[in-house]
Amino acid sequence: MKSILITSDMTTLSEKPLDLIRLDDHSHPLAEAAWAIYEQSFPLCEQRPLAEHLRALSDPAFHYHLLIERGRLVGLLSWWDWETDEGQRFRFGEHFAIAPEKRGGGYGSQALKLLQGDGSRLLLLEIDPPQDEVSRRRERFYLSNGMCPNYDYDHVHPSFRPTTEPHRLFLMSYPRPLTEAEFRAFQQFNNERVLSYSERK
């Protein structure tokens, strides 16, 4: 799964604002530490291989950021921005993770609000079906931060790697639910653009 991973709990938001530093390569001194957080936070089947990630950094639609608080790495956040021929503006939140030692401090809520922006783009996120306490807690986190469930749409995420299987995920959106046409537009962009940066052929 390439969905956002919320690892912080719903405690009080940190008073210190997070800065976003967008990377277009891995030369930044904190890039390696951020990638280590990525690898620790997501199982292999949910990770884009590093070589494909580096290719994606050159795509203007892909936004990969370090989350920084007072010069220190807090986590990472990535998304895709695009616009349909009809002028509909979308944002697909792909990954974010908070450093293990920073979890529980409200950073996940701050990162999600950065991702939501001013609401002028329709934000989409993928989540695991809420089947256990961890996945239900993540669902509650998103709902408490204004995300709308879109569970009626049949969404299967193809794998980044030939050695892992596709899997079913649920979609959430902000600031409103998806229409059928918007769901189809997302599916097309995801399959044709996002997943072009993978090992699947």
Buried (B, 14 or more C-beta within 10 A) or exposed (E): BBBBBBBBEBEEBBEEEBBEBEBBEBEBEBBEBBBEBBEEBBEEBBBBBEEBBBBBBEBEBBBBBBBBBEEEBBBBBBBBBBEBEEEBEBBBBBBBBBBEEBBBBBBBBBBBEBBBBEEEBBBBBBBBEBEEEEBEEBBEBBEEBBBBBBEEBEBEBBBBBEEBEEBEBBBBBBBEBBEEEBBEBBBEBBEEBBBEBBBEE
